Amino acid sequence: MTNTTTSTTTSDNDGQPAAKTRIVLIDDHVILREGLRALLELERDLEVVGEADNAANGLSVAKAARPDLVITDIALAGGSALGMLPLLKEANPAVRLLVLTAHCTDEYVRAALKSGAAGYILKDASRRELLEGIRAVLGGRQYLSSPVTNRVISGYLNKLETPRNTEMPITVREREVLTMIALAYSTKHIASRLKLSVKTIEKHRSNLMRKLALQNTAAVTLYAVRHRLIAVDGIGLSTEEAQELNL
């Protein structure tokens, strides 16, 4: 059983205390936690302040350490971590949650995002992708590994071919771009995911907004929800806000 917290002090070039992002790791494999800690602490602005091997210990460690970010697997010794995610947010509303797992099923992805995770990265991701995801989540954005993104986009585009979206006067590629814009992905991120140039994505964005008479990103997001390309919980609206918008 693992339940640890640490505290460190560092200084910047002026001798003043340097602000570091505090991270808690929750995974039931010791070797993975050790490797992840070593990888993260190569970054000057990141520090691991606690570790745990199950959900109960993880919640306890996070409450004590007050981290900026919790990185957790979903499948832990003793059960799923999904129930822990909203408890982490309840204990510390400012904490950002990132799932690092081997599981890529629709059910896990949807449940994790609905439970408060801002990132979902697969364990076969590269160091570069993991750090990119961590930076995105800490920056207030969502981040999904490429295979996860593909599943989410594919699901949104194919799950409900109702009259509300069958008459959409845009191309399949434009629908992909629209969906990712509505999920708050940057133009550069969309280009990377779809393996296209930024200029091409900007052209798709301009074309779809012109065809649909949409003036800004907020209008794109609202359109995507109303036409069932994304779920309301995918953009973080409360039930009350969704009702006000007639979604």
C-alpha positions, -999 to +999 in steps of 0.1 A: +000+000+000+014+034-010+004+067+005+031+094+002+035+131+000+067+152-003+075+189-001+104+206-018+117+241-022+136+254-052+149+288-063+150+306-096+180+325-110+174+354-087+174+333-056+136+337-052+113+307-047+103+293-081+067+283-086+064+247-096+034+227-107+025+202-080+016+168-093+001+137-076+005+103-093-021+075-088-013+041-103-010+006-088+022-002-106+052+010-087+076+009-117+053+031-137+050+057-109+088+057-105+094+061-142+067+088-145+082+107-116+117+105-131+103+117-165+083+146-150+110+158-127+133+164-157+111+194-163+122+224-142+087+236-135+071+202-125+074+183-092+057+152-080+045+158-044+027+126-037+019+091-049-008+065-043-017+030-055-055+030-052-084+054-052-088+057-014-052+065-009-051+087-039-079+109-025-062+111+009-028+120-007-044+147-029-063+162+000-031+165+019-008+177-009-032+201-026-017+195-061-023+215-092-026+183-112-035+147-105-025+120-130-043+088-125-050+054-141-087+043-143-082+007-134-066+006-100-061-021-073-094-024-055-115-010-083-121+018-107-109+054-101-139+069-119-157+075-086-126+093-072-125+119-099-155+140-088-144+137-052-110+151-061-127+181-077-150+185-047-121+186-023-101+210-045-121+226-073-090+241-089-072+208-094-068+195-130-073+158-137-055+138-163-062+101-170-032+080-180-044+045-189-042+016-213-080+016-217-095+032-248-131+022-247-159+046-254-174+039-220-142+047-201-135+079-221-171+093-217-172+084-180-138+100-173-146+132-191-180+134-175-164+128-141-141+158-144-110+146-163-096+173-186-072+149-203-072+113-214-038+099-226-029+063-234+001+047-217+017+040-251+020+077-257+055+093-262+071+115-236+065+144-259+028+137-261+024+132-224+041+166-217+020+182-244-011+169-227+000+180-193+007+215-206-027+216-223-046+205-192-027+229-170-035+256-195-072+250-190-078+230-221-089+195-228-064+170-243-070+135-257-045+111-272-048+107-309-065+073-308-090+086-282-097+117-303-104+095-333-129+074-313-146+105-298-149+123-332-160+091-349-186+085-323-200+120-324-202+120-362-218+085-365-239+079-334-271+097-343-278+103-379-311+122-372-328+148-394-311+174-372-277+167-388-283+148-420-290+180-440-258+197-429-244+215-460-208+209-452-183+182-461-172+153-438-139+170-432-155+203-423-177+184-398-146+169-382-131+204-379-163+219-366-165+191-340-130+197-328-135+235-327-165+229-305-144+208-282-121+238-278-092+225-298-068+251-311-062+254-349-027+240-344-040+211-324-066+203-350-040+204-378-018+180-358-046+156-351-059+155-387-023+156-402-031+187-422-015+221-424-027+250-402-036+269-434-058+240-445-076+239-412-081+277-413-096+273-448-120+245-436-130+267-406-137+297-428-157+276-453-179+258-427-186+291-408-196+307-441-218+278-452-235+277-418-236+315-412-217+312-379-200+343-367-177+330-339-165+300-320-193+302-295-218+300-324-199+270-337-201+252-303-238+259-300-244+246-335-225+214-328-244+207-296-278+215-312-270+192-341-258+164-318-222+165-331-210+168-295-227+162-261-236+190-238-212+175-211-184+177-236-183+215-233-188+217-196-223+232-194-244+226-164-279+212-167-293+247-160-272+264-186-281+238-212-318+243-204-314+281-208-299+275-243-327+250-251-303+221-257 
